[in-house]
Amino acid sequence: MANNRLVILVNGLPGAGKSTLAYPLARELGVPLFGKDLIKETWADVLGSHPPDE
C-alpha cells in the first residue's frame, strides 16, 4: 500500500505574504502548518533557552 506524503514549503522575502498564503492553504487542505516561529519557540522550550530575535 502506498503511503503518499505531501510537503509544501513557502519561502520568500519578509513581508511578501508567506503567512497570508500559508494559513488559508493549510486550512483548505486540512493539513497542519509548521511555521518558523512555532518551530523556534518549541525548540527553545525543549532546550531551555530562547535564541536572539533575527
PQR file of N, CA, C, O and H, with PARSE charges and radii, in Angstrom:
ATOM      1  N   MET A   1       0.837  -1.180   0.000 -0.4000 1.5000
ATOM      2  CA  MET A   1       0.000   0.000   0.000 -0.0000 2.0000
ATOM      3  C   MET A   1       0.885   1.248   0.000  0.5500 1.7000
ATOM      4  O   MET A   1       1.813   1.355   0.801 -0.5500 1.4000
ATOM      5  N   ALA A   2       0.603   2.159  -0.872 -0.4000 1.5000
ATOM      6  CA  ALA A   2       1.402   3.380  -0.985 -0.0000 2.0000
ATOM      7  C   ALA A   2       1.081   4.330   0.163  0.5500 1.7000
ATOM      8  O   ALA A   2      -0.071   4.462   0.579 -0.5500 1.4000
ATOM      9  H   ALA A   2      -0.152   2.072  -1.523  0.4000 1.0000
ATOM     10  N   ASN A   3       2.115   4.981   0.662 -0.4000 1.5000
ATOM     11  CA  ASN A   3       1.959   5.972   1.725 -0.0000 2.0000
ATOM     12  C   ASN A   3       2.427   7.312   1.167  0.5500 1.7000
ATOM     13  O   ASN A   3       3.585   7.695   1.328 -0.5500 1.4000
ATOM     14  H   ASN A   3       3.050   4.874   0.324  0.4000 1.0000
ATOM     15  N   ASN A   4       1.516   8.013   0.513 -0.4000 1.5000
ATOM     16  CA  ASN A   4       1.864   9.281  -0.118 -0.0000 2.0000
ATOM     17  C   ASN A   4       1.890  10.397   0.911  0.5500 1.7000
ATOM     18  O   ASN A   4       1.000  10.496   1.755 -0.5500 1.4000
ATOM     19  H   ASN A   4       0.575   7.702   0.382  0.4000 1.0000
ATOM     20  N   ARG A   5       2.901  11.226   0.838 -0.4000 1.5000
ATOM     21  CA  ARG A   5       3.029  12.374   1.729 -0.0000 2.0000
ATOM     22  C   ARG A   5       3.301  13.606   0.891  0.5500 1.7000
ATOM     23  O   ARG A   5       3.930  13.543  -0.165 -0.5500 1.4000
ATOM     24  H   ARG A   5       3.624  11.146   0.152  0.4000 1.0000
ATOM     25  N   LEU A   6       2.816  14.714   1.388 -0.4000 1.5000
ATOM     26  CA  LEU A   6       2.977  15.972   0.675 -0.0000 2.0000
ATOM     27  C   LEU A   6       3.571  16.999   1.616  0.5500 1.7000
ATOM     28  O   LEU A   6       3.086  17.176   2.734 -0.5500 1.4000
ATOM     29  H   LEU A   6       2.305  14.765   2.246  0.4000 1.0000
ATOM     30  N   VAL A   7       4.608  17.669   1.175 -0.4000 1.5000
ATOM     31  CA  VAL A   7       5.203  18.768   1.930 -0.0000 2.0000
ATOM     32  C   VAL A   7       5.199  19.980   1.020  0.5500 1.7000
ATOM     33  O   VAL A   7       5.691  19.926  -0.108 -0.5500 1.4000
ATOM     34  H   VAL A   7       5.002  17.525   0.267  0.4000 1.0000
ATOM     35  N   ILE A   8       4.642  21.069   1.514 -0.4000 1.5000
ATOM     36  CA  ILE A   8       4.641  22.323   0.764 -0.0000 2.0000
ATOM     37  C   ILE A   8       5.472  23.323   1.545  0.5500 1.7000
ATOM     38  O   ILE A   8       5.169  23.618   2.701 -0.5500 1.4000
ATOM     39  H   ILE A   8       4.243  21.113   2.430  0.4000 1.0000
ATOM     40  N   LEU A   9       6.505  23.841   0.929 -0.4000 1.5000
ATOM     41  CA  LEU A   9       7.345  24.859   1.554 -0.0000 2.0000
ATOM     42  C   LEU A   9       7.011  26.204   0.935  0.5500 1.7000
ATOM     43  O   LEU A   9       6.937  26.340  -0.286 -0.5500 1.4000
ATOM     44  H   LEU A   9       6.752  23.602  -0.010  0.4000 1.0000
ATOM     45  N   VAL A  10       6.809  27.195   1.788 -0.4000 1.5000
ATOM     46  CA  VAL A  10       6.536  28.549   1.317 -0.0000 2.0000
ATOM     47  C   VAL A  10       7.712  29.409   1.748  0.5500 1.7000
ATOM     48  O   VAL A  10       8.024  29.498   2.936 -0.5500 1.4000
ATOM     49  H   VAL A  10       6.869  27.085   2.781  0.4000 1.0000
ATOM     50  N   ASN A  11       8.357  30.035   0.789 -0.4000 1.5000
ATOM     51  CA  ASN A  11       9.564  30.807   1.049 -0.0000 2.0000
ATOM     52  C   ASN A  11       9.448  32.165   0.383  0.5500 1.7000
ATOM     53  O   ASN A  11       8.778  32.305  -0.640 -0.5500 1.4000
ATOM     54  H   ASN A  11       8.104  29.963  -0.176  0.4000 1.0000
ATOM     55  N   GLY A  12      10.089  33.151   0.952 -0.4000 1.5000
ATOM     56  CA  GLY A  12      10.077  34.462   0.331 -0.0000 2.0000
ATOM     57  C   GLY A  12      10.650  35.523   1.245  0.5500 1.7000
ATOM     58  O   GLY A  12      11.011  35.254   2.391 -0.5500 1.4000
ATOM     59  H   GLY A  12      10.633  33.038   1.783  0.4000 1.0000
ATOM     60  N   LEU A  13      10.726  36.705   0.730 -0.4000 1.5000
ATOM     61  CA  LEU A  13      11.254  37.841   1.479 -0.0000 2.0000
ATOM     62  C   LEU A  13      10.294  38.247   2.592  0.5500 1.7000
ATOM     63  O   LEU A  13       9.102  37.949   2.519 -0.5500 1.4000
ATOM     64  H   LEU A  13      10.433  36.923  -0.200  0.4000 1.0000
ATOM     65  N   PRO A  14      10.805  38.928   3.630 -0.5600 1.5000
ATOM     66  CA  PRO A  14       9.921  39.434   4.680  0.2800 2.0000
ATOM     67  C   PRO A  14       8.839  40.333   4.084  0.5500 1.7000
ATOM     68  O   PRO A  14       9.118  41.187   3.243 -0.5500 1.4000
ATOM     69  N   GLY A  15       7.614  40.128   4.528 -0.4000 1.5000
ATOM     70  CA  GLY A  15       6.508  40.960   4.060 -0.0000 2.0000
ATOM     71  C   GLY A  15       5.949  40.569   2.706  0.5500 1.7000
ATOM     72  O   GLY A  15       5.106  41.278   2.158 -0.5500 1.4000
ATOM     73  H   GLY A  15       7.387  39.434   5.212  0.4000 1.0000
ATOM     74  N   ALA A  16       6.405  39.450   2.156 -0.4000 1.5000
ATOM     75  CA  ALA A  16       5.964  39.045   0.820 -0.0000 2.0000
ATOM     76  C   ALA A  16       4.592  38.374   0.820  0.5500 1.7000
ATOM     77  O   ALA A  16       3.994  38.193  -0.241 -0.5500 1.4000
ATOM     78  H   ALA A  16       7.091  38.874   2.601  0.4000 1.0000
ATOM     79  N   GLY A  17       4.083  38.001   2.009 -0.4000 1.5000
ATOM     80  CA  GLY A  17       2.769  37.373   2.081 -0.0000 2.0000
ATOM     81  C   GLY A  17       2.798  35.868   2.283  0.5500 1.7000
ATOM     82  O   GLY A  17       1.822  35.182   1.978 -0.5500 1.4000
ATOM     83  H   GLY A  17       4.569  38.148   2.870  0.4000 1.0000
ATOM     84  N   LYS A  18       3.906  35.350   2.795 -0.4000 1.5000
ATOM     85  CA  LYS A  18       4.026  33.900   3.004 -0.0000 2.0000
ATOM     86  C   LYS A  18       2.945  33.379   3.949  0.5500 1.7000
ATOM     87  O   LYS A  18       2.261  32.404   3.638 -0.5500 1.4000
ATOM     88  H   LYS A  18       4.698  35.908   3.043  0.4000 1.0000
ATOM     89  N   SER A  19       2.794  34.025   5.090 -0.4000 1.5000
ATOM     90  CA  SER A  19       1.785  33.590   6.066 -0.0000 2.0000
ATOM     91  C   SER A  19       0.382  33.799   5.526  0.5500 1.7000
ATOM     92  O   SER A  19      -0.511  32.985   5.765 -0.5500 1.4000
ATOM     93  H   SER A  19       3.349  34.818   5.342  0.4000 1.0000
ATOM     94  N   THR A  20       0.190  34.891   4.798 -0.4000 1.5000
ATOM     95  CA  THR A  20      -1.118  35.170   4.200 -0.0000 2.0000
ATOM     96  C   THR A  20      -1.524  34.043   3.267  0.5500 1.7000
ATOM     97  O   THR A  20      -2.707  33.716   3.173 -0.5500 1.4000
ATOM     98  H   THR A  20       0.915  35.551   4.604  0.4000 1.0000
ATOM     99  N   LEU A  21      -0.577  33.453   2.587 -0.4000 1.5000
ATOM    100  CA  LEU A  21      -0.834  32.314   1.705 -0.0000 2.0000
ATOM    101  C   LEU A  21      -0.908  31.004   2.485  0.5500 1.7000
ATOM    102  O   LEU A  21      -1.805  30.192   2.257 -0.5500 1.4000
ATOM    103  H   LEU A  21       0.384  33.718   2.663  0.4000 1.0000
ATOM    104  N   ALA A  22       0.030  30.801   3.402 -0.4000 1.5000
ATOM    105  CA  ALA A  22       0.176  29.505   4.060 -0.0000 2.0000
ATOM    106  C   ALA A  22      -0.999  29.135   4.959  0.5500 1.7000
ATOM    107  O   ALA A  22      -1.452  27.990   4.932 -0.5500 1.4000
ATOM    108  H   ALA A  22       0.758  31.461   3.588  0.4000 1.0000
ATOM    109  N   TYR A  23      -1.501  30.072   5.750 -0.4000 1.5000
ATOM    110  CA  TYR A  23      -2.579  29.737   6.688 -0.0000 2.0000
ATOM    111  C   TYR A  23      -3.858  29.291   5.979  0.5500 1.7000
ATOM    112  O   TYR A  23      -4.383  28.229   6.314 -0.5500 1.4000
ATOM    113  H   TYR A  23      -1.133  31.002   5.772  0.4000 1.0000
ATOM    114  N   PRO A  24      -4.378  30.048   5.022 -0.5600 1.5000
ATOM    115  CA  PRO A  24      -5.584  29.560   4.343  0.2800 2.0000
ATOM    116  C   PRO A  24      -5.330  28.298   3.504  0.5500 1.7000
ATOM    117  O   PRO A  24      -6.222  27.462   3.365 -0.5500 1.4000
ATOM    118  N   LEU A  25      -4.139  28.159   2.956 -0.4000 1.5000
ATOM    119  CA  LEU A  25      -3.812  26.961   2.184 -0.0000 2.0000
ATOM    120  C   LEU A  25      -3.847  25.722   3.084  0.5500 1.7000
ATOM    121  O   LEU A  25      -4.426  24.700   2.716 -0.5500 1.4000
ATOM    122  H   LEU A  25      -3.414  28.838   3.069  0.4000 1.0000
ATOM    123  N   ALA A  26      -3.233  25.815   4.250 -0.4000 1.5000
ATOM    124  CA  ALA A  26      -3.242  24.691   5.189 -0.0000 2.0000
ATOM    125  C   ALA A  26      -4.663  24.365   5.630  0.5500 1.7000
ATOM    126  O   ALA A  26      -5.038  23.197   5.727 -0.5500 1.4000
ATOM    127  H   ALA A  26      -2.762  26.645   4.550  0.4000 1.0000
ATOM    128  N   ARG A  27      -5.448  25.400   5.896 -0.4000 1.5000
ATOM    129  CA  ARG A  27      -6.838  25.191   6.311 -0.0000 2.0000
ATOM    130  C   ARG A  27      -7.625  24.499   5.198  0.5500 1.7000
ATOM    131  O   ARG A  27      -8.366  23.551   5.457 -0.5500 1.4000
ATOM    132  H   ARG A  27      -5.143  26.349   5.817  0.4000 1.0000
ATOM    133  N   GLU A  28      -7.467  24.965   3.979 -0.4000 1.5000
ATOM    134  CA  GLU A  28      -8.199  24.398   2.836 -0.0000 2.0000
ATOM    135  C   GLU A  28      -7.812  22.936   2.591  0.5500 1.7000
ATOM    136  O   GLU A  28      -8.665  22.107   2.276 -0.5500 1.4000
ATOM    137  H   GLU A  28      -6.865  25.735   3.768  0.4000 1.0000
ATOM    138  N   LEU A  29      -6.528  22.629   2.739 -0.4000 1.5000
ATOM    139  CA  LEU A  29      -6.053  21.265   2.502 -0.0000 2.0000
ATOM    140  C   LEU A  29      -6.266  20.357   3.711  0.5500 1.7000
ATOM    141  O   LEU A  29      -6.135  19.137   3.609 -0.5500 1.4000
ATOM    142  H   LEU A  29      -5.834  23.303   2.995  0.4000 1.0000
ATOM    143  N   GLY A  30      -6.595  20.956   4.855 -0.4000 1.5000
ATOM    144  CA  GLY A  30      -6.795  20.164   6.066 -0.0000 2.0000
ATOM    145  C   GLY A  30      -5.514  19.555   6.597  0.5500 1.7000
ATOM    146  O   GLY A  30      -5.504  18.429   7.094 -0.5500 1.4000
ATOM    147  H   GLY A  30      -6.702  21.947   4.938  0.4000 1.0000
ATOM    148  N   VAL A  31      -4.429  20.318   6.485 -0.4000 1.5000
ATOM    149  CA  VAL A  31      -3.127  19.833   6.943 -0.0000 2.0000
ATOM    150  C   VAL A  31      -2.568  20.783   8.001  0.5500 1.7000
ATOM    151  O   VAL A  31      -2.952  21.951   8.051 -0.5500 1.4000
ATOM    152  H   VAL A  31      -4.438  21.233   6.081  0.4000 1.0000
ATOM    153  N   PRO A  32      -1.660  20.285   8.849 -0.5600 1.5000
ATOM    154  CA  PRO A  32      -1.061  21.166   9.854  0.2800 2.0000
ATOM    155  C   PRO A  32      -0.086  22.142   9.215  0.5500 1.7000
ATOM    156  O   PRO A  32       0.500  21.866   8.167 -0.5500 1.4000
ATOM    157  N   LEU A  33       0.074  23.269   9.857 -0.4000 1.5000
ATOM    158  CA  LEU A  33       1.029  24.284   9.403 -0.0000 2.0000
ATOM    159  C   LEU A  33       2.128  24.389  10.442  0.5500 1.7000
ATOM    160  O   LEU A  33       1.857  24.640  11.616 -0.5500 1.4000
ATOM    161  H   LEU A  33      -0.401  23.493  10.707  0.4000 1.0000
ATOM    162  N   PHE A  34       3.351  24.200  10.020 -0.4000 1.5000
ATOM    163  CA  PHE A  34       4.503  24.321  10.899 -0.0000 2.0000
ATOM    164  C   PHE A  34       5.277  25.563  10.489  0.5500 1.7000
ATOM    165  O   PHE A  34       6.100  25.520   9.575 -0.5500 1.4000
ATOM    166  H   PHE A  34       3.571  23.996   9.066  0.4000 1.0000
ATOM    167  N   GLY A  35       5.011  26.655  11.163 -0.4000 1.5000
ATOM    168  CA  GLY A  35       5.683  27.912  10.856 -0.0000 2.0000
ATOM    169  C   GLY A  35       7.011  28.029  11.576  0.5500 1.7000
ATOM    170  O   GLY A  35       7.235  27.377  12.596 -0.5500 1.4000
ATOM    171  H   GLY A  35       4.343  26.690  11.906  0.4000 1.0000
ATOM    172  N   LYS A  36       7.881  28.856  11.046 -0.4000 1.5000
ATOM    173  CA  LYS A  36       9.216  29.054  11.616 -0.0000 2.0000
ATOM    174  C   LYS A  36       9.150  29.484  13.073  0.5500 1.7000
ATOM    175  O   LYS A  36       9.909  28.974  13.898 -0.5500 1.4000
ATOM    176  H   LYS A  36       7.699  29.386  10.218  0.4000 1.0000
ATOM    177  N   ASP A  37       8.265  30.404  13.406 -0.4000 1.5000
ATOM    178  CA  ASP A  37       8.187  30.899  14.774 -0.0000 2.0000
ATOM    179  C   ASP A  37       7.767  29.799  15.744  0.5500 1.7000
ATOM    180  O   ASP A  37       8.317  29.693  16.840 -0.5500 1.4000
ATOM    181  H   ASP A  37       7.648  30.818  12.736  0.4000 1.0000
ATOM    182  N   LEU A  38       6.804  28.988  15.348 -0.4000 1.5000
ATOM    183  CA  LEU A  38       6.367  27.882  16.204 -0.0000 2.0000
ATOM    184  C   LEU A  38       7.506  26.894  16.433  0.5500 1.7000
ATOM    185  O   LEU A  38       7.715  26.430  17.554 -0.5500 1.4000
ATOM    186  H   LEU A  38       6.358  29.074  14.458  0.4000 1.0000
ATOM    187  N   ILE A  39       8.229  26.578  15.386 -0.4000 1.5000
ATOM    188  CA  ILE A  39       9.340  25.632  15.500 -0.0000 2.0000
ATOM    189  C   ILE A  39      10.434  26.203  16.391  0.5500 1.7000
ATOM    190  O   ILE A  39      10.963  25.494  17.247 -0.5500 1.4000
ATOM    191  H   ILE A  39       8.058  26.955  14.476  0.4000 1.0000
ATOM    192  N   LYS A  40      10.781  27.476  16.204 -0.4000 1.5000
ATOM    193  CA  LYS A  40      11.810  28.109  17.036 -0.0000 2.0000
ATOM    194  C   LYS A  40      11.397  28.135  18.500  0.5500 1.7000
ATOM    195  O   LYS A  40      12.210  27.830  19.373 -0.5500 1.4000
ATOM    196  H   LYS A  40      10.350  28.052  15.508  0.4000 1.0000
ATOM    197  N   GLU A  41      10.153  28.493  18.786 -0.4000 1.5000
ATOM    198  CA  GLU A  41       9.675  28.556  20.169 -0.0000 2.0000
ATOM    199  C   GLU A  41       9.654  27.174  20.810  0.5500 1.7000
ATOM    200  O   GLU A  41      10.008  27.030  21.980 -0.5500 1.4000
ATOM    201  H   GLU A  41       9.492  28.741  18.077  0.4000 1.0000
ATOM    202  N   THR A  42       9.245  26.164  20.062 -0.4000 1.5000
ATOM    203  CA  THR A  42       9.195  24.803  20.593 -0.0000 2.0000
ATOM    204  C   THR A  42      10.587  24.312  20.947  0.5500 1.7000
ATOM    205  O   THR A  42      10.791  23.756  22.026 -0.5500 1.4000
ATOM    206  H   THR A  42       8.958  26.281  19.111  0.4000 1.0000
ATOM    207  N   TRP A  43      11.547  24.510  20.053 -0.4000 1.5000
ATOM    208  CA  TRP A  43      12.916  24.081  20.331 -0.0000 2.0000
ATOM    209  C   TRP A  43      13.517  24.867  21.479  0.5500 1.7000
ATOM    210  O   TRP A  43      14.275  24.314  22.276 -0.5500 1.4000
ATOM    211  H   TRP A  43      11.381  24.962  19.177  0.4000 1.0000
ATOM    212  N   ALA A  44      13.192  26.142  21.579 -0.4000 1.5000
ATOM    213  CA  ALA A  44      13.697  26.944  22.691 -0.0000 2.0000
ATOM    214  C   ALA A  44      13.171  26.397  24.014  0.5500 1.7000
ATOM    215  O   ALA A  44      13.905  26.336  25.000 -0.5500 1.4000
ATOM    216  H   ALA A  44      12.576  26.592  20.932  0.4000 1.0000
ATOM    217  N   ASP A  45      11.901  26.000  24.035 -0.4000 1.5000
ATOM    218  CA  ASP A  45      11.325  25.416  25.248 -0.0000 2.0000
ATOM    219  C   ASP A  45      11.990  24.083  25.579  0.5500 1.7000
ATOM    220  O   ASP A  45      12.283  23.803  26.742 -0.5500 1.4000
ATOM    221  H   ASP A  45      11.305  26.049  23.234  0.4000 1.0000
ATOM    222  N   VAL A  46      12.227  23.264  24.558 -0.4000 1.5000
ATOM    223  CA  VAL A  46      12.848  21.957  24.767 -0.0000 2.0000
ATOM    224  C   VAL A  46      14.278  22.116  25.268  0.5500 1.7000
ATOM    225  O   VAL A  46      14.707  21.406  26.178 -0.5500 1.4000
ATOM    226  H   VAL A  46      11.989  23.492  23.613  0.4000 1.0000
ATOM    227  N   LEU A  47      15.016  23.052  24.669 -0.4000 1.5000
ATOM    228  CA  LEU A  47      16.421  23.242  25.024 -0.0000 2.0000
ATOM    229  C   LEU A  47      16.603  24.127  26.252  0.5500 1.7000
ATOM    230  O   LEU A  47      17.692  24.189  26.822 -0.5500 1.4000
ATOM    231  H   LEU A  47      14.668  23.628  23.929  0.4000 1.0000
ATOM    232  N   GLY A  48      15.545  24.804  26.654 -0.4000 1.5000
ATOM    233  CA  GLY A  48      15.620  25.628  27.851 -0.0000 2.0000
ATOM    234  C   GLY A  48      16.201  27.006  27.645  0.5500 1.7000
ATOM    235  O   GLY A  48      16.579  27.668  28.612 -0.5500 1.4000
ATOM    236  H   GLY A  48      14.660  24.753  26.191  0.4000 1.0000
ATOM    237  N   SER A  49      16.281  27.450  26.413 -0.4000 1.5000
ATOM    238  CA  SER A  49      16.769  28.806  26.151 -0.0000 2.0000
ATOM    239  C   SER A  49      16.080  29.342  24.912  0.5500 1.7000
ATOM    240  O   SER A  49      15.568  28.587  24.085 -0.5500 1.4000
ATOM    241  H   SER A  49      15.974  26.913  25.628  0.4000 1.0000
ATOM    242  N   HIS A  50      16.079  30.627  24.804 -0.4000 1.5000
ATOM    243  CA  HIS A  50      15.456  31.270  23.653 -0.0000 2.0000
ATOM    244  C   HIS A  50      16.535  31.968  22.836  0.5500 1.7000
ATOM    245  O   HIS A  50      17.313  32.752  23.380 -0.5500 1.4000
ATOM    246  H   HIS A  50      16.495  31.240  25.475  0.4000 1.0000
ATOM    247  N   PRO A  51      16.589  31.688  21.522 -0.5600 1.5000
ATOM    248  CA  PRO A  51      17.591  32.334  20.665  0.2800 2.0000
ATOM    249  C   PRO A  51      17.281  33.815  20.508  0.5500 1.7000
ATOM    250  O   PRO A  51      16.133  34.227  20.676 -0.5500 1.4000
ATOM    251  N   PRO A  52      18.285  34.616  20.189 -0.5600 1.5000
ATOM    252  CA  PRO A  52      18.027  36.047  19.964  0.2800 2.0000
ATOM    253  C   PRO A  52      17.124  36.246  18.760  0.5500 1.7000
ATOM    254  O   PRO A  52      17.126  35.436  17.833 -0.5500 1.4000
ATOM    255  N   ASP A  53      16.354  37.321  18.774 -0.4000 1.5000
ATOM    256  CA  ASP A  53      15.493  37.634  17.634 -0.0000 2.0000
ATOM    257  C   ASP A  53      16.339  37.895  16.412  0.5500 1.7000
ATOM    258  O   ASP A  53      17.454  38.410  16.498 -0.5500 1.4000
ATOM    259  H   ASP A  53      16.352  37.979  19.527  0.4000 1.0000
ATOM    260  N   GLU A  54      15.779  37.524  15.257 -0.4000 1.5000
ATOM    261  CA  GLU A  54      16.504  37.751  13.998 -0.0000 2.0000
ATOM    262  C   GLU A  54      16.324  39.165  13.549  0.5500 1.7000
ATOM    263  O   GLU A  54      16.855  39.555  12.510 -0.5500 1.4000
ATOM    264  H   GLU A  54      14.874  37.105  15.187  0.4000 1.0000
TER
END
